[in-house]
Amino acid sequence: DAGLSGTSFAKLAVTPGRYTGLHALFRAPFALRDGIGADAIKERLISFAARRKPVETGPLTLSRAGRFLVLRPVEARPSLDWLAAQCVASFEDFAAPPSDTERAEHASPNLSDYQRLLLESFGDPHVLSEYRFSITLTGPLDAAHLERVAQALWPVLEEICASGVTVDGLSLFGDGGGPSPMRLIGRYRLGAQA
């Protein structure tokens, strides 16, 4: 209906990637330390989520993040940044040191010295004070498709952007093996009693 039918869009919509589907990332994926299993992380996440309250995003705007389309808060939301910082701090002891592959994946000549330090420490240069909440809507698009897809999405997103959304839960994903790079282990509501 939005003019995105046909084979060129069909190829865009099925682009495989590390993450699939609508999502907002609070803690980047990481390899587990030796001797740590998914059950230990799940147990901590259940407790972690139960002790936090849902967070409102406030009004959102449709933006570009490199080659991706995302929704971002119109105004800074310290409560979202704080939740992300807590996710990093609370789960860092489960993470193996970043591999050369992880570092290379996020490396860019445009990183500041501080971002390079974060990359070396956490395997991601966009954590702590460098974190910026966004809800990823698409996989990577070329320049020709970015504007076209943004225009097609806007009528669907306009009302959502005006009111914003509530972050009311956190999901745990693990290695899916096979064709799916990630699989949902569980979703845990913020403020829910265990």
C-alpha positions as CSV (number, residue, x, y, z in Angstrom):
1,D,0.0,0.0,0.0
2,A,2.9,2.4,0.7
3,G,4.5,1.8,-2.7
4,L,7.1,-0.6,-1.4
5,S,6.0,-3.8,-3.2
6,G,8.0,-5.5,-5.8
7,T,11.2,-7.4,-5.9
8,S,13.5,-4.6,-4.9
9,F,11.8,-4.1,-1.6
10,A,11.3,-7.8,-1.0
11,K,15.2,-8.1,-1.1
12,L,15.5,-5.2,1.3
13,A,13.0,-6.6,3.8
14,V,14.8,-10.0,4.1
15,T,18.3,-8.8,4.5
16,P,19.8,-11.1,7.1
17,G,21.5,-9.5,10.0
18,R,22.6,-10.0,13.6
19,Y,19.4,-8.6,14.9
20,T,16.0,-9.3,13.4
21,G,12.8,-7.4,14.0
22,L,12.0,-4.2,15.8
23,H,14.3,-3.6,18.8
24,A,16.0,-1.2,21.1
25,L,19.4,-2.2,22.3
26,F,20.4,-1.6,25.9
27,R,23.4,-3.9,26.1
28,A,25.2,-5.1,23.1
29,P,25.7,-8.9,22.6
30,F,28.8,-10.4,24.1
31,A,30.5,-13.8,24.4
32,L,30.1,-15.4,27.8
33,R,33.0,-15.9,30.1
34,D,34.1,-19.5,30.5
35,G,31.9,-21.4,32.9
36,I,28.9,-19.0,32.6
37,G,25.7,-20.2,31.2
38,A,22.5,-18.5,29.9
39,D,20.6,-19.6,33.1
40,A,22.8,-17.4,35.3
41,I,22.2,-14.3,33.1
42,K,18.4,-15.1,32.9
43,E,18.3,-15.3,36.7
44,R,20.0,-12.0,37.1
45,L,17.9,-10.4,34.4
46,I,14.7,-11.5,36.1
47,S,15.8,-9.9,39.4
48,F,17.2,-6.8,37.6
49,A,14.0,-6.1,35.7
50,A,11.8,-6.6,38.8
51,R,13.7,-3.8,40.6
52,R,13.3,-1.2,37.7
53,K,10.3,0.8,36.6
54,P,9.0,1.2,33.1
55,V,10.5,4.2,31.3
56,E,8.6,6.6,28.9
57,T,10.4,7.6,25.7
58,G,8.5,10.8,25.2
59,P,7.8,11.9,21.7
60,L,9.9,10.2,19.0
61,T,11.4,11.2,15.7
62,L,12.1,9.1,12.6
63,S,15.9,9.4,12.0
64,R,18.8,7.9,10.1
65,A,21.5,6.1,12.0
66,G,24.1,5.5,9.3
67,R,22.3,3.2,6.8
68,F,19.5,2.3,9.2
69,L,16.1,4.0,10.0
70,V,15.5,4.4,13.7
71,L,13.1,6.1,16.1
72,R,14.8,8.4,18.7
73,P,13.5,10.5,21.5
74,V,13.0,14.2,20.4
75,E,14.4,15.3,23.8
76,A,17.1,13.6,25.9
77,R,15.7,11.0,28.3
78,P,18.2,10.5,31.2
79,S,16.1,7.6,32.5
80,L,16.7,5.7,29.3
81,D,20.4,6.4,29.4
82,W,20.5,5.3,33.1
83,L,18.8,2.0,32.3
84,A,21.3,1.3,29.6
85,A,24.2,2.2,31.9
86,Q,22.8,-0.2,34.5
87,C,22.4,-2.9,31.9
88,V,26.1,-2.6,31.1
89,A,27.2,-2.5,34.8
90,S,25.0,-5.3,36.0
91,F,25.9,-7.8,33.3
92,E,29.5,-7.0,32.6
93,D,30.8,-9.7,34.9
94,F,29.2,-12.3,32.5
95,A,31.1,-11.0,29.5
96,A,34.3,-12.4,28.1
97,P,36.8,-9.8,27.1
98,P,36.0,-8.3,23.7
99,S,37.5,-10.3,20.9
100,D,39.5,-8.8,18.0
101,T,36.4,-9.5,15.8
102,E,34.1,-7.5,18.1
103,R,36.5,-4.6,18.2
104,A,37.0,-4.7,14.4
105,E,33.2,-4.8,13.9
106,H,32.8,-1.4,15.7
107,A,36.1,0.2,14.8
108,S,35.9,3.4,12.8
109,P,38.4,6.1,12.1
110,N,35.8,8.6,13.4
111,L,35.8,7.3,16.9
112,S,37.0,9.6,19.7
113,D,39.8,8.5,22.1
114,Y,37.1,8.0,24.7
115,Q,35.0,5.8,22.3
116,R,38.1,3.7,21.5
117,L,38.6,3.2,25.3
118,L,34.9,2.0,25.6
119,L,35.4,-0.3,22.6
120,E,38.5,-1.8,24.2
121,S,36.8,-2.2,27.5
122,F,33.3,-3.3,26.5
123,G,33.5,-4.3,22.8
124,D,31.2,-1.4,21.9
125,P,32.0,2.3,21.7
126,H,28.4,3.4,22.3
127,V,27.9,2.6,25.9
128,L,27.7,4.7,29.1
129,S,27.9,8.4,28.3
130,E,28.1,7.6,24.5
131,Y,24.8,5.6,24.5
132,R,21.9,6.9,22.6
133,F,18.5,5.2,22.8
134,S,17.0,4.2,19.5
135,I,14.4,1.8,18.2
136,T,15.8,0.1,15.1
137,L,13.2,-0.2,12.3
138,T,15.2,-1.4,9.3
139,G,18.3,-3.3,8.3
140,P,21.0,-1.4,6.4
141,L,19.6,0.5,3.4
142,D,21.4,2.1,0.5
143,A,20.9,5.9,0.0
144,A,18.3,5.4,-2.7
145,H,16.1,3.4,-0.4
146,L,16.5,5.3,2.9
147,E,14.3,8.2,1.9
148,R,11.7,6.1,0.1
149,V,11.3,3.7,3.0
150,A,11.2,6.7,5.5
151,Q,8.4,8.3,3.5
152,A,6.5,5.0,3.3
153,L,6.8,4.4,7.1
154,W,5.9,7.9,8.2
155,P,2.1,7.5,8.0
156,V,2.3,4.4,10.1
157,L,4.7,6.0,12.6
158,E,3.3,9.5,12.9
159,E,0.9,8.8,15.8
160,I,3.4,6.5,17.6
161,C,6.1,9.3,17.3
162,A,3.7,11.9,18.7
163,S,2.9,9.9,21.8
164,G,6.1,7.9,22.3
165,V,6.3,4.4,23.7
166,T,6.9,2.8,27.1
167,V,9.9,0.6,27.7
168,D,8.2,-1.9,30.0
169,G,10.4,-5.0,29.6
170,L,13.8,-6.3,28.7
171,S,14.4,-9.3,26.5
172,L,17.3,-11.8,26.6
173,F,18.6,-13.2,23.4
174,G,21.1,-16.0,22.8
175,D,22.9,-17.6,20.0
176,G,20.2,-19.2,17.8
177,G,22.6,-21.3,15.7
178,G,21.4,-22.3,12.3
179,P,19.8,-19.7,10.0
180,S,18.7,-17.4,12.8
181,P,21.5,-15.5,14.4
182,M,19.6,-14.8,17.6
183,R,16.8,-16.5,19.5
184,L,14.6,-15.0,22.2
185,I,15.3,-16.7,25.6
186,G,12.8,-14.6,27.5
187,R,11.2,-11.3,28.0
188,Y,11.0,-9.8,31.5
189,R,8.6,-7.0,32.5
190,L,10.1,-4.0,34.4
191,G,8.7,-3.8,37.9
192,A,7.2,-7.3,37.8
193,Q,7.6,-9.2,41.0
194,A,9.5,-12.5,40.5
